[in-house]
Amino acid sequence: MILHNEKIIAETRAWVNRAVIGLNLCPFAKAVQVKGLVRYVVSDACDSTALLTDLGDELQGLAAANPARLDTTLLMHSHALTDFIDFSYFLPAADALLKTLGLVGTLQIASFHPDYQFADAEPDDVTNATNRAPYPTLHLLREDSIDRAVAAFPNAEAIYENNMRTLETLGRSGWEALREQCRRDAENTD
């Protein structure tokens, strides 16, 4: 299981470096990645109940951590919620957990999935790739970090539209080539 988890982490790191940072899908990601402030953790959960437990542990851990040492967490899970519809139905429970833990306003959860699909998009629309990661992933973010990043970035509201244009320019074949490069990068870390 450890080797499998290392592969998941390596491929997700490659995706962050090549897609999220490389395509500038999130202009705030590079600083925390370069500074080593991103925690990559794999849940071995096989169902939503176990995943919710792992999510609670990671939310509490991030909230308690010194922001100068840990700014954000990526919680990947390759056994639970692999179907995008199941994953999307889980997200309200994740947000409810945030509320139960008293962390609303402190942390937030962003979601990524290999089959992510916006409500108004076709499944093969390349713009869905703005929220596609190699594995189902819950991204735990500090609200303070988001506020600082948005304040420092002019036109933060334009990020979404810029991402759509970036993916449309890249095209499906370009996106598939990038995904394959992430897989190769992960294999080369062994």
MDTraj code that builds the backbone (N, CA, C; nanometers):
import mdtraj as md
import numpy as np

residues = "MET ILE LEU HIS ASN GLU LYS ILE ILE ALA GLU THR ARG ALA TRP VAL ASN ARG ALA VAL ILE GLY LEU ASN LEU CYS PRO PHE ALA LYS ALA VAL GLN VAL LYS GLY LEU VAL ARG TYR VAL VAL SER ASP ALA CYS ASP SER THR ALA LEU LEU THR ASP LEU GLY ASP GLU LEU GLN GLY LEU ALA ALA ALA ASN PRO ALA ARG LEU ASP THR THR LEU LEU MET HIS SER HIS ALA LEU THR ASP PHE ILE ASP PHE SER TYR PHE LEU PRO ALA ALA ASP ALA LEU LEU LYS THR LEU GLY LEU VAL GLY THR LEU GLN ILE ALA SER PHE HIS PRO ASP TYR GLN PHE ALA ASP ALA GLU PRO ASP ASP VAL THR ASN ALA THR ASN ARG ALA PRO TYR PRO THR LEU HIS LEU LEU ARG GLU ASP SER ILE ASP ARG ALA VAL ALA ALA PHE PRO ASN ALA GLU ALA ILE TYR GLU ASN ASN MET ARG THR LEU GLU THR LEU GLY ARG SER GLY TRP GLU ALA LEU ARG GLU GLN CYS ARG ARG ASP ALA GLU ASN THR ASP".split()
xyz = np.array([
    [0.0831, -0.1201, 0.0000],
    [0.0000, 0.0000, 0.0000],
    [0.0869, 0.1257, 0.0000],
    [0.2007, 0.1200, 0.0687],
    [0.2870, 0.2382, 0.0756],
    [0.3367, 0.2761, -0.0633],
    [0.3783, 0.1767, -0.1419],
    [0.4270, 0.2051, -0.2771],
    [0.3160, 0.2679, -0.3609],
    [0.1943, 0.2143, -0.3498],
    [0.0800, 0.2698, -0.4224],
    [0.0569, 0.4152, -0.3803],
    [0.0630, 0.4439, -0.2512],
    [0.0432, 0.5802, -0.2017],
    [0.1524, 0.6738, -0.2508],
    [0.2758, 0.6253, -0.2553],
    [0.3854, 0.7080, -0.3059],
    [0.3624, 0.7453, -0.4527],
    [0.3088, 0.6511, -0.5306],
    [0.2779, 0.6781, -0.6712],
    [0.1681, 0.7841, -0.6827],
    [0.0657, 0.7730, -0.6009],
    [-0.0435, 0.8707, -0.6011],
    [0.0102, 1.0096, -0.5683],
    [0.0936, 1.0184, -0.4671],
    [0.1516, 1.1470, -0.4277],
    [0.2411, 1.2011, -0.5396],
    [0.3254, 1.1157, -0.5954],
    [0.4164, 1.1606, -0.7030],
    [0.3385, 1.2110, -0.8235],
    [0.2328, 1.1401, -0.8617],
    [0.1552, 1.1824, -0.9779],
    [0.0790, 1.3126, -0.9489],
    [0.0306, 1.3248, -0.8260],
    [-0.0417, 1.4472, -0.7893],
    [0.0538, 1.5658, -0.7832],
    [0.1732, 1.5457, -0.7301],
    [0.2737, 1.6533, -0.7312],
    [0.3070, 1.6961, -0.8741],
    [0.3214, 1.5980, -0.9620],
    [0.3513, 1.6294, -1.1018],
    [0.2356, 1.7086, -1.1630],
    [0.1119, 1.6719, -1.1315],
    [-0.0054, 1.7460, -1.1801],
    [-0.0036, 1.8895, -1.1269],
    [0.0273, 1.9056, -0.9985],
    [0.0355, 2.0414, -0.9427],
    [0.1416, 2.1215, -1.0174],
    [0.2583, 2.0614, -1.0369],
    [0.3672, 2.1333, -1.1036],
    [0.3385, 2.1615, -1.2512],
    [0.2886, 2.0623, -1.3235],
    [0.2702, 2.0779, -1.4679],
    [0.1392, 2.1453, -1.5066],
    [0.0308, 2.1129, -1.4364],
    [-0.0997, 2.1680, -1.4736],
    [-0.1348, 2.2909, -1.3904],
    [-0.1428, 2.2736, -1.2609],
    [-0.1885, 2.3834, -1.1752],
    [-0.0927, 2.5025, -1.1826],
    [0.0369, 2.4751, -1.1677],
    [0.1365, 2.5825, -1.1731],
    [0.1814, 2.6072, -1.3173],
    [0.2121, 2.5008, -1.3891],
    [0.2638, 2.5146, -1.5253],
    [0.1684, 2.5861, -1.6204],
    [0.0395, 2.5586, -1.6079],
    [-0.0602, 2.6273, -1.6908],
    [-0.1160, 2.7517, -1.6220],
    [-0.0664, 2.7787, -1.5021],
    [-0.1106, 2.8937, -1.4227],
    [-0.2618, 2.8894, -1.3937],
    [-0.3129, 2.7671, -1.3678],
    [-0.4539, 2.7529, -1.3352],
    [-0.4848, 2.8133, -1.1984],
    [-0.3858, 2.8129, -1.1116],
    [-0.4001, 2.8803, -0.9824],
    [-0.2742, 2.9628, -0.9590],
    [-0.2852, 3.0933, -0.9754],
    [-0.1661, 3.1774, -0.9603],
    [-0.1121, 3.1828, -0.8177],
    [-0.1867, 3.1258, -0.7236],
    [-0.1445, 3.1278, -0.5833],
    [-0.0676, 3.0016, -0.5444],
    [-0.0678, 2.9000, -0.6297],
    [-0.0131, 2.7694, -0.5934],
    [0.1391, 2.7645, -0.5899],
    [0.2037, 2.8391, -0.6767],
    [0.3493, 2.8264, -0.6894],
    [0.4221, 2.8602, -0.5596],
    [0.3819, 2.9654, -0.4941],
    [0.4527, 3.0081, -0.3728],
    [0.4502, 2.9005, -0.2638],
    [0.3334, 2.8423, -0.2384],
    [0.3265, 2.7415, -0.1323],
    [0.3955, 2.6123, -0.1731],
    [0.3923, 2.5793, -0.3020],
    [0.4600, 2.4583, -0.3490],
    [0.6117, 2.4749, -0.3361],
    [0.6638, 2.5873, -0.3830],
    [0.8085, 2.6127, -0.3781],
    [0.8591, 2.6156, -0.2338],
    [0.7799, 2.6714, -0.1444],
    [0.8192, 2.6803, -0.0029],
    [0.7974, 2.5494, 0.0731],
    [0.7417, 2.4493, 0.0094],
    [0.7191, 2.3205, 0.0758],
    [0.6083, 2.3254, 0.1796],
    [0.5080, 2.4076, 0.1561],
    [0.3999, 2.4259, 0.2534],
    [0.2748, 2.3462, 0.2189],
    [0.2883, 2.2506, 0.1265],
    [0.1757, 2.1683, 0.0852],
    [0.1933, 2.0282, 0.1431],
    [0.0905, 1.9814, 0.2119],
    [0.0911, 1.8433, 0.2620],
    [0.0151, 1.7573, 0.1619],
    [0.0796, 1.6517, 0.1165],
    [0.0169, 1.5532, 0.0279],
    [-0.0075, 1.4285, 0.1111],
    [-0.1319, 1.3883, 0.1222],
    [-0.1648, 1.2708, 0.2025],
    [-0.2687, 1.1868, 0.1293],
    [-0.2532, 1.0555, 0.1385],
    [-0.3444, 0.9630, 0.0726],
    [-0.4292, 0.8941, 0.1784],
    [-0.5594, 0.8965, 0.1575],
    [-0.6519, 0.8216, 0.2421],
    [-0.6680, 0.6824, 0.1836],
    [-0.6632, 0.5830, 0.2682],
    [-0.6871, 0.4455, 0.2244],
    [-0.8341, 0.4078, 0.2418],
    [-0.9180, 0.5079, 0.2708],
    [-1.0605, 0.4839, 0.2920],
    [-1.1224, 0.4149, 0.1708],
    [-1.2143, 0.3232, 0.1974],
    [-1.2849, 0.2521, 0.0907],
    [-1.4311, 0.2942, 0.0822],
    [-1.4735, 0.3820, 0.1719],
    [-1.6112, 0.4309, 0.1658],
    [-1.6167, 0.5738, 0.2191],
    [-1.7313, 0.6364, 0.2015],
    [-1.7438, 0.7776, 0.2376],
    [-1.7330, 0.8005, 0.3879],
    [-1.7763, 0.7050, 0.4697],
    [-1.7681, 0.7211, 0.6148],
    [-1.6224, 0.7270, 0.6605],
    [-1.5422, 0.6341, 0.6105],
    [-1.3997, 0.6336, 0.6463],
    [-1.3296, 0.7568, 0.5900],
    [-1.3686, 0.7991, 0.4700],
    [-1.3079, 0.9186, 0.4115],
    [-1.3425, 1.0424, 0.4942],
    [-1.4648, 1.0499, 0.5437],
    [-1.5051, 1.1626, 0.6268],
    [-1.4221, 1.1675, 0.7551],
    [-1.3897, 1.0518, 0.8106],
    [-1.3032, 1.0456, 0.9285],
    [-1.1644, 1.0992, 0.8963],
    [-1.1079, 1.0527, 0.7855],
    [-0.9751, 1.1010, 0.7441],
    [-0.9778, 1.2508, 0.7153],
    [-1.0848, 1.2969, 0.6511],
    [-1.0984, 1.4393, 0.6225],
    [-1.1018, 1.5197, 0.7511],
    [-1.1766, 1.4724, 0.8500],
    [-1.1815, 1.5420, 0.9794],
    [-1.0447, 1.5515, 1.0431],
    [-0.9689, 1.4427, 1.0386],
    [-0.8331, 1.4438, 1.0951],
    [-0.7456, 1.5463, 1.0235],
    [-0.7544, 1.5499, 0.8907],
    [-0.6720, 1.6433, 0.8140],
    [-0.7157, 1.7883, 0.8346],
    [-0.8450, 1.8126, 0.8439],
    [-0.8930, 1.9491, 0.8712],
    [-0.8418, 1.9982, 1.0065],
    [-0.8545, 1.9141, 1.1072],
    [-0.8073, 1.9528, 1.2402],
    [-0.6557, 1.9702, 1.2430],
    [-0.5846, 1.8833, 1.1727],
    [-0.4394, 1.8954, 1.1664],
    [-0.3956, 2.0241, 1.0986],
    [-0.4603, 2.0590, 0.9898],
    [-0.4252, 2.1825, 0.9197],
    [-0.4584, 2.3041, 1.0048],
    [-0.5735, 2.3024, 1.0689],
    [-0.6137, 2.4150, 1.1523],
    [-0.5168, 2.4360, 1.2685],
    [-0.4634, 2.3272, 1.3223],
    [-0.3726, 2.3361, 1.4370],
    [-0.2284, 2.3665, 1.3969],
    [-0.1942, 2.3439, 1.2729],
    [-0.0556, 2.3594, 1.2266],
    [-0.0170, 2.5061, 1.2141],
    [0.1109, 2.5296, 1.2309],
    [0.1675, 2.6625, 1.2101],
    [0.1620, 2.6930, 1.0596],
    [0.0935, 2.8014, 1.0201],
    [0.0826, 2.8336, 0.8775],
    [0.2177, 2.8559, 0.8085],
    [0.3192, 2.8899, 0.8855],
    [0.4515, 2.9088, 0.8262],
    [0.5156, 2.7747, 0.7898],
    [0.4589, 2.6646, 0.8399],
    [0.5110, 2.5314, 0.8109],
    [0.4179, 2.4490, 0.7229],
    [0.2864, 2.4773, 0.7331],
    [0.1871, 2.4035, 0.6551],
    [0.0736, 2.4972, 0.6193],
    [0.0585, 2.5222, 0.4894],
    [-0.0426, 2.6171, 0.4446],
    [-0.1652, 2.5494, 0.3848],
    [-0.1470, 2.4337, 0.3247],
    [-0.2584, 2.3692, 0.2550],
    [-0.2358, 2.2187, 0.2496],
    [-0.3440, 2.1443, 0.2357],
    [-0.3361, 1.9983, 0.2309],
    [-0.4134, 1.9471, 0.1106],
    [-0.3542, 1.8511, 0.0413],
    [-0.4231, 1.7781, -0.0644],
    [-0.4464, 1.6367, -0.0138],
    [-0.5741, 1.6004, 0.0030],
    [-0.6126, 1.4676, 0.0504],
    [-0.6646, 1.3879, -0.0683],
    [-0.5831, 1.2952, -0.1159],
    [-0.6195, 1.2122, -0.2300],
    [-0.6776, 1.0811, -0.1784],
    [-0.7700, 1.0249, -0.2556],
    [-0.8299, 0.8966, -0.2178],
    [-0.8601, 0.8188, -0.3449],
    [-0.7987, 0.7023, -0.3568],
    [-0.8126, 0.6256, -0.4813],
    [-0.9087, 0.5083, -0.4693],
    [-0.9616, 0.4839, -0.3489],
    [-1.0511, 0.3697, -0.3288],
    [-1.1954, 0.4125, -0.3034],
    [-1.2149, 0.5313, -0.2544],
    [-1.3495, 0.5794, -0.2211],
    [-1.3902, 0.6880, -0.3196],
    [-1.5189, 0.6874, -0.3550],
    [-1.5777, 0.7939, -0.4369],
    [-1.5055, 0.8127, -0.5698],
    [-1.4720, 0.7022, -0.6331],
    [-1.4054, 0.7111, -0.7630],
    [-1.5029, 0.7530, -0.8729],
    [-1.6327, 0.7307, -0.8517],
    [-1.7344, 0.7778, -0.9444],
    [-1.7618, 0.9256, -0.9146],
    [-1.7598, 1.0094, -1.0180],
    [-1.7747, 1.1537, -0.9961],
    [-1.9079, 1.1911, -0.9326],
    [-2.0158, 1.1236, -0.9690],
    [-2.1464, 1.1552, -0.9105],
    [-2.1438, 1.1263, -0.7601],
    [-2.0896, 1.0106, -0.7215],
    [-2.0775, 0.9783, -0.5787],
    [-1.9922, 1.0829, -0.5068],
    [-1.8826, 1.1210, -0.5710],
    [-1.7933, 1.2223, -0.5148],
    [-1.8686, 1.3539, -0.4945],
    [-1.9450, 1.3955, -0.5941],
    [-2.0166, 1.5231, -0.5833],
    [-2.1236, 1.5173, -0.4745],
    [-2.1858, 1.4010, -0.4545],
    [-2.2841, 1.3869, -0.3465],
    [-2.2181, 1.3886, -0.2087],
    [-2.0904, 1.3570, -0.2023],
    [-2.0153, 1.3582, -0.0761],
    [-1.9805, 1.5003, -0.0313],
    [-1.9656, 1.5913, -0.1243],
    [-1.9153, 1.7253, -0.0915],
    [-2.0003, 1.8005, 0.0111],
    [-2.1335, 1.7926, 0.0089],
    [-2.2095, 1.8582, 0.1171],
    [-2.1769, 1.8010, 0.2557],
    [-2.1497, 1.6715, 0.2640],
    [-2.1107, 1.6122, 0.3923],
    [-1.9750, 1.6660, 0.4370],
    [-1.8850, 1.6869, 0.3414],
    [-1.7540, 1.7448, 0.3737],
    [-1.7708, 1.8863, 0.4274],
    [-1.8563, 1.9653, 0.3635],
    [-1.8820, 2.1015, 0.4112],
    [-1.9514, 2.1016, 0.5471],
    [-2.0417, 2.0048, 0.5695],
    [-2.1086, 1.9938, 0.6996],
    [-2.0068, 1.9602, 0.8089],
    [-1.9091, 1.8764, 0.7757],
    [-1.8037, 1.8435, 0.8719],
    [-1.7234, 1.9679, 0.9077],
    [-1.6939, 2.0492, 0.8102],
    [-1.6231, 2.1751, 0.8345],
    [-1.6997, 2.2588, 0.9364],
    [-1.8306, 2.2636, 0.9208],
    [-1.9166, 2.3382, 1.0129],
    [-1.9177, 2.2733, 1.1517],
    [-1.9335, 2.1420, 1.1559],
    [-1.9352, 2.0689, 1.2830],
    [-1.8065, 2.0921, 1.3618],
    [-1.6940, 2.0974, 1.2915],
    [-1.5641, 2.1183, 1.3570],
    [-1.5392, 2.2646, 1.3935],
    [-1.6315, 2.3530, 1.3573],
    [-1.6155, 2.4954, 1.3879],
    [-1.5076, 2.5618, 1.3045],
    [-1.4849, 2.5116, 1.1835],
    [-1.3757, 2.5626, 1.1010],
    [-1.4225, 2.6459, 0.9821],
    [-1.5540, 2.6703, 0.9716],
    [-1.6037, 2.7594, 0.8671],
    [-1.5475, 2.8985, 0.8935],
    [-1.4924, 2.9597, 0.7909],
    [-1.4272, 3.0893, 0.8068],
    [-1.2782, 3.0766, 0.8352],
    [-1.2349, 2.9565, 0.8703],
    [-1.0933, 2.9291, 0.8939],
    [-1.0347, 2.8484, 0.7785],
    [-1.1084, 2.7445, 0.7383],
    [-1.0654, 2.6584, 0.6279],
    [-1.1789, 2.6448, 0.5278],
    [-1.1446, 2.6045, 0.4074],
    [-1.2450, 2.5678, 0.3086],
    [-1.1937, 2.4488, 0.2304],
    [-1.2861, 2.3841, 0.1604],
    [-1.2533, 2.2630, 0.0856],
    [-1.2845, 2.2858, -0.0620],
    [-1.1843, 2.2632, -0.1456],
    [-1.2035, 2.2647, -0.2907],
    [-1.1971, 2.1195, -0.3374],
    [-1.2615, 2.0893, -0.4486],
    [-1.2677, 1.9506, -0.4932],
    [-1.2142, 1.9342, -0.6351],
    [-1.1468, 1.8216, -0.6554],
    [-1.0920, 1.7840, -0.7857],
    [-1.1191, 1.6354, -0.8057],
    [-1.1403, 1.5967, -0.9292],
    [-1.1709, 1.4565, -0.9599],
    [-1.1281, 1.4285, -1.1037],
    [-1.0809, 1.3072, -1.1325],
    [-1.0385, 1.2763, -1.2690],
    [-1.1508, 1.2914, -1.3724],
    [-1.2755, 1.2785, -1.3289],
    [-1.3896, 1.2886, -1.4202],
    [-1.4748, 1.4115, -1.3918],
    [-1.4145, 1.5139, -1.3326],
    [-1.4899, 1.6342, -1.2959],
    [-1.5659, 1.6874, -1.4168],
    [-1.6898, 1.7278, -1.3905],
    [-1.7717, 1.7847, -1.4972],
    [-1.8553, 1.8986, -1.4413],
    [-1.8403, 2.0158, -1.5007],
    [-1.9248, 2.1283, -1.4632],
    [-2.0679, 2.0987, -1.5056],
    [-2.1633, 2.1497, -1.4306],
    [-2.3052, 2.1214, -1.4545],
    [-2.3481, 2.1586, -1.5958],
    [-2.2934, 2.2630, -1.6504],
    [-2.3357, 2.3102, -1.7830],
    [-2.2424, 2.2652, -1.8959],
    [-2.1570, 2.1669, -1.8689],
    [-2.0592, 2.1225, -1.9694],
    [-2.0835, 1.9772, -2.0084],
    [-2.0442, 1.9455, -2.1290],
    [-2.0475, 1.8066, -2.1753],
    [-1.9302, 1.7310, -2.1105],
    [-1.9420, 1.5988, -2.0943],
    [-1.8341, 1.5226, -2.0303],
    [-1.6980, 1.5383, -2.0984],
    [-1.6950, 1.5541, -2.2306],
    [-1.5678, 1.5626, -2.3015],
    [-1.5206, 1.7065, -2.3238],
    [-1.5882, 1.8025, -2.2626],
    [-1.5476, 1.9431, -2.2730],
    [-1.4140, 1.9618, -2.2012],
    [-1.3145, 2.0077, -2.2726],
    [-1.1803, 2.0213, -2.2159],
    [-1.1765, 2.1174, -2.0976],
    [-1.2698, 2.2102, -2.0892],
    [-1.2676, 2.3050, -1.9760],
    [-1.2965, 2.2375, -1.8428],
    [-1.3546, 2.1175, -1.8439],
    [-1.3706, 2.0415, -1.7197],
    [-1.2353, 2.0126, -1.6551],
    [-1.1310, 2.0112, -1.7359],
    [-0.9969, 1.9773, -1.6866],
    [-0.9436, 2.0780, -1.5855],
    [-1.0039, 2.1969, -1.5768],
    [-0.9584, 2.2914, -1.4744],
    [-0.9755, 2.2333, -1.3345],
    [-1.0667, 2.1378, -1.3190],
    [-1.0918, 2.0749, -1.1890],
    [-1.0659, 1.9240, -1.1925],
    [-0.9864, 1.8816, -1.2889],
    [-0.9526, 1.7397, -1.2974],
    [-0.8123, 1.7154, -1.2435],
    [-0.8052, 1.6217, -1.1513],
    [-0.6789, 1.5794, -1.0917],
    [-0.6604, 1.4309, -1.1224],
    [-0.5413, 1.3782, -1.1036],
    [-0.5193, 1.2363, -1.1327],
    [-0.6060, 1.1430, -1.0475],
    [-0.6395, 1.1859, -0.9258],
    [-0.7185, 1.1058, -0.8322],
    [-0.8216, 1.1966, -0.7668],
    [-0.9320, 1.1391, -0.7169],
    [-1.0244, 1.2225, -0.6398],
    [-0.9470, 1.2906, -0.5268],
    [-0.9640, 1.4205, -0.5158],
    [-0.8821, 1.4997, -0.4229],
    [-0.9657, 1.6064, -0.3549],
    [-0.9460, 1.6181, -0.2253],
    [-1.0038, 1.7266, -0.1470],
    [-0.8889, 1.8199, -0.1103],
    [-0.9009, 1.9438, -0.1506],
    [-0.7967, 2.0436, -0.1261],
    [-0.8413, 2.1297, -0.0088],
    [-0.7681, 2.1230, 0.0999],
    [-0.8000, 2.1977, 0.2215],
    [-0.7162, 2.3246, 0.2223],
    [-0.7847, 2.4374, 0.2302],
    [-0.7178, 2.5672, 0.2197],
    [-0.7498, 2.6542, 0.3405],
    [-0.6523, 2.7360, 0.3775],
    [-0.6731, 2.8352, 0.4834],
    [-0.7408, 2.9579, 0.4230],
    [-0.8475, 3.0037, 0.4873],
    [-0.9176, 3.1238, 0.4408],
    [-0.8248, 3.2461, 0.4409],
    [-0.7406, 3.2603, 0.5445],
    [-0.6481, 3.3745, 0.5512],
    [-0.5532, 3.3764, 0.4325],
    [-0.5062, 3.2592, 0.3920],
    [-0.4153, 3.2509, 0.2773],
    [-0.4862, 3.2902, 0.1494],
    [-0.6105, 3.2468, 0.1365],
    [-0.6887, 3.2826, 0.0179],
    [-0.7098, 3.4338, 0.0137],
    [-0.7468, 3.4916, 0.1273],
    [-0.7704, 3.6362, 0.1336],
    [-0.6448, 3.7148, 0.0948],
    [-0.5284, 3.6717, 0.1470],
    [-0.4028, 3.7402, 0.1138],
    [-0.3699, 3.7261, -0.0344],
    [-0.3891, 3.6072, -0.0870],
    [-0.3574, 3.5836, -0.2278],
    [-0.4487, 3.6645, -0.3188],
    [-0.5765, 3.6685, -0.2882],
    [-0.6713, 3.7434, -0.3703],
    [-0.6407, 3.8927, -0.3634],
    [-0.6048, 3.9424, -0.2450],
    [-0.5715, 4.0844, -0.2295],
    [-0.4475, 4.1215, -0.3107],
    [-0.3552, 4.0263, -0.3248],
    [-0.2306, 4.0537, -0.3965],
    [-0.2426, 4.0308, -0.5469],
    [-0.3515, 3.9705, -0.5894],
    [-0.3666, 3.9352, -0.7305],
    [-0.4744, 4.0213, -0.7942],
    [-0.4371, 4.1096, -0.8834],
    [-0.5382, 4.1915, -0.9502],
    [-0.6288, 4.1048, -1.0377],
    [-0.7556, 4.1347, -1.0374],
    [-0.8537, 4.0621, -1.1185],
    [-0.8638, 3.9137, -1.0844],
    [-0.8665, 3.8816, -0.9554],
    [-0.8780, 3.7412, -0.9148],
    [-1.0032, 3.6765, -0.9719],
    [-1.1083, 3.7555, -0.9916],
    [-1.2326, 3.6999, -1.0463],
    [-1.2169, 3.6542, -1.1913],
    [-1.1105, 3.6968, -1.2577],
    [-1.0880, 3.6583, -1.3971],
    [-1.0160, 3.5234, -1.4103],
    [-0.9723, 3.4663, -1.3005],
    [-0.8981, 3.3405, -1.3055],
    [-0.9802, 3.2321, -1.3751],
    [-1.1067, 3.2197, -1.3391],
    [-1.1935, 3.1174, -1.3967],
    [-1.1979, 3.1281, -1.5495],
    [-1.2229, 3.2479, -1.5999],
    [-1.2304, 3.2666, -1.7447],
    [-1.0955, 3.2417, -1.8118],
    [-0.9877, 3.2870, -1.7482],
    [-0.8539, 3.2617, -1.8024],
    [-0.8257, 3.1116, -1.8106],
    [-0.8675, 3.0377, -1.7081],
    [-0.8461, 2.8930, -1.7070],
    [-0.9205, 2.8256, -1.8210],
    [-1.0434, 2.8700, -1.8448],
    [-1.1208, 2.8131, -1.9542],
    [-1.0504, 2.8363, -2.0887],
    [-1.0022, 2.9582, -2.1090],
    [-0.9301, 2.9896, -2.2337],
    [-0.8018, 2.9073, -2.2452],
    [-0.7298, 2.8933, -2.1353],
    [-0.6062, 2.8153, -2.1354],
    [-0.6323, 2.6715, -2.1791],
    [-0.7359, 2.6100, -2.1225],
    [-0.7673, 2.4715, -2.1565],
    [-0.8193, 2.4592, -2.2983],
    [-0.8986, 2.5553, -2.3437],
    [-0.9465, 2.5519, -2.4820],
    [-0.8300, 2.5642, -2.5795],
    [-0.7320, 2.6473, -2.5471],
    [-0.6134, 2.6620, -2.6320],
    [-0.5310, 2.5336, -2.6314],
    [-0.5167, 2.4734, -2.5138],
    [-0.4408, 2.3491, -2.5003],
    [-0.5087, 2.2363, -2.5773],
    [-0.6398, 2.2300, -2.5695],
    [-0.7164, 2.1268, -2.6387],
    [-0.7090, 1.9915, -2.5699],
    [-0.7953, 1.9020, -2.6137],
    [-0.8014, 1.7692, -2.5515],
    [-0.6714, 1.6926, -2.5686],
    [-0.6136, 1.6996, -2.6875],
    [-0.4892, 1.6243, -2.7090],
    [-0.3763, 1.6811, -2.6239],
    [-0.3719, 1.8119, -2.6092],
    [-0.2713, 1.8734, -2.5228],
    [-0.2903, 1.8349, -2.3772],
    [-0.4166, 1.8312, -2.3341],
    [-0.4450, 1.7916, -2.1951],
    [-0.4059, 1.6459, -2.1718],
    [-0.4381, 1.5582, -2.2672],
    [-0.4021, 1.4164, -2.2529],
    [-0.2498, 1.3992, -2.2511],
    [-0.1788, 1.4769, -2.3308],
    [-0.0322, 1.4703, -2.3308],
    [0.0243, 1.5157, -2.1968],
    [-0.0356, 1.6196, -2.1397],
    [0.0085, 1.6679, -2.0083],
    [-0.0167, 1.5622, -1.9015],
    [-0.1331, 1.4979, -1.9050],
    [-0.1636, 1.3918, -1.8083],
    [-0.0644, 1.2766, -1.8199],
    [-0.0294, 1.2409, -1.9433],
    [0.0668, 1.1329, -1.9638],
    [0.2044, 1.1728, -1.9105],
    [0.2429, 1.2975, -1.9280],
    [0.3712, 1.3441, -1.8753],
    [0.3716, 1.3374, -1.7227],
    [0.2599, 1.3687, -1.6596],
    [0.2499, 1.3577, -1.5135],
    [0.2703, 1.2127, -1.4694],
    [0.2114, 1.1181, -1.5427],
    [0.2302, 0.9759, -1.5115],
    [0.3766, 0.9380, -1.5255],
    [0.4406, 0.9842, -1.6333],
    [0.5830, 0.9537, -1.6536],
    [0.6682, 1.0166, -1.5445],
    [0.6371, 1.1401, -1.5091],
    [0.7114, 1.2047, -1.4001],
    [0.7024, 1.1217, -1.2722],
    [0.5821, 1.0705, -1.2420],
    [0.5619, 0.9900, -1.1213],
    [0.6429, 0.8618, -1.1278],
    [0.6466, 0.7992, -1.2438],
    [0.7238, 0.6755, -1.2593],
    [0.8734, 0.7016, -1.2439],
    [0.9191, 0.8170, -1.2838],
    [1.0615, 0.8492, -1.2762],
    [1.1069, 0.8896, -1.1370],
    [1.0143, 0.9001, -1.0420],
    [1.0553, 0.9332, -0.9054],
    [1.0875, 0.8092, -0.8246],
    [1.0618, 0.6904, -0.8841],
    [1.0896, 0.5644, -0.8131],
    [1.2370, 0.5417, -0.7947],
])
top = md.Topology()
chain = top.add_chain()
for i, resn in enumerate(residues, 1):
    res = top.add_residue(resn, chain, resSeq=i)
    for name in ("N", "CA", "C"):
        top.add_atom(name, md.element.get_by_symbol(name[0]), res)
traj = md.Trajectory(xyz[None], top)
